[in-house]
């Protein structure tokens, strides 16, 4: 068996990869859903947009299910705490996700404009609520959750739904929405060949790239300098240059989320990338390097998730009631046997899933325009 501490670290990386996969793939679908009424001015334009994601949206949503399953298996106490504390938000998230299959699968069943608009509205609502809620949950986690664990390992959480909403949560939620809009606009530019839609997409990409830079900066400044963060007392072995946990003295103070950046100065390159990449996305779009545009937007998502991982490491769920009961990757992970078995499964199946996803996108790639939709009207959504 692999070393337990190493396994804990590996599984924190795997869960980060799963979250990244969800935002890159399902983020496309949700971004298109949000843009449906923003750039789609009539039924035929909205049909073009919907059919760019129609072959993939249900497969992409599997990333969310897989992430939930991995979270349950690798970090069971984290899974329990999140789903109990954020119960109302999770219910709203699930209800919004139920609207998406209704919109996609039933849209073309009835040839009625009102019905089609209702289905389009279901897709849009089911697309904007999940990223907003995920941003809200992330903001609350960064600020600390009011929970504690008794001697019988029962989790007690002080739920205050309305207290979840503040300026920080608005900034992070809006950043998440803008991020997937930018990503979706990058993708749609590749798939759509329609002058009106492409012109609007260009404008959306310009605006979203600029807004993304502004809100990413605001989010980082708020998290690193104004938000009360958490840090564990470490000491560094000068011979090996490896950090060890000295004790479980956890500090809750301003600028605490900066501790990993202060210990390892080269990590500041990751936030810098999160600012540079949206500009590269915009420049690639302007110079019609459309594949490069999508790659840059994907790496923007990767860099932002890396930043969150660096900021919070080793915390998963900090407690703002009993700091020493905060959940970290060292004290909230499953047994060594469980992690080993799951790791072997991931080693076998993750490459298959990645290859299959790439193969599906490659095989089902084709340009869409009004002429194609009208020519085979019964074939498309």
Secondary structure as UniProt FT lines:
FT   HELIX           4..39
FT   HELIX           43..53
FT   TURN            54..56
FT   HELIX           57..60
FT   HELIX           62..74
FT   HELIX           76..85
FT   HELIX           87..106
FT   HELIX           107..109
FT   HELIX           113..143
FT   STRAND          147..149
FT   TURN            151..152
FT   STRAND          155..157
FT   HELIX           161..164
FT   HELIX           167..191
FT   HELIX           195..221
FT   HELIX           222..226
FT   STRAND          228..237
FT   TURN            238..241
FT   STRAND          242..254
FT   HELIX           256..258
FT   HELIX           259..263
FT   HELIX           265..267
FT   HELIX           268..286
FT   TURN            287..288
FT   HELIX           290..312
FT   TURN            313..314
FT   STRAND          315..317
FT   HELIX           323..325
FT   STRAND          327..328
FT   TURN            329..331
FT   HELIX           336..363
FT   HELIX           370..375
FT   TURN            376..379
//
